[in-house]
């Protein structure tokens, strides 16, 4: 049997498997493309709704952004637009002195989002509210013992200062100065250090 006959014989024996394989491959490919297209459409729609809610917020109407947050906390918990809306909603609740609800929005970001920068903002804002409520232990726990964000480090210094632990406050303030920060931020931290000394 020559090579051509071997190839023909192999195809005759395996053509059904080949057809099934091609059909399965095309189904997976088109299914994936459909899934990606659906995801893109969802993201585009969420972006549009978020933009409209922010415009309403800027005009003084907070209902749209709060509604967007609440709805998407359930339907799209790990979406970036949900978290961005939650930052607005947490601020609204804080200004209305509804601190427990403010915590709810911030905690949702911390627990559901992978974007470290936005999570750090949520942690920073939550820690500030905890400090305001004099819940120092919870604030320490939230920020951790070895934060890698200069705002968190500075806030740890503030916490230690409020707890009359000047040495630890100075240690954290000096750590924050090692980061690449703006001149105003540096000036603010230096004034805290000079005040303690």
Buried (B, 14 or more C-beta within 10 A) or exposed (E): EEEEEEEEEEEEEEEEEEEEEEEEEEEEEEEEEEEEEEEEEEBEEBEEBBEEBBEBBEEEEBEBBBBBBBEBBEEBBEBBBBBBBBBBBBBBBBEEEEBEBBBBBBBBBBEBBEBEEBBBBBBBBBBBBBBEEEBBEBBBEBBEEEBEBBBBBBBBBBBBBEEEBEEBBBBBBEBBBEBEBEEEBBEBBEEBBEEBE
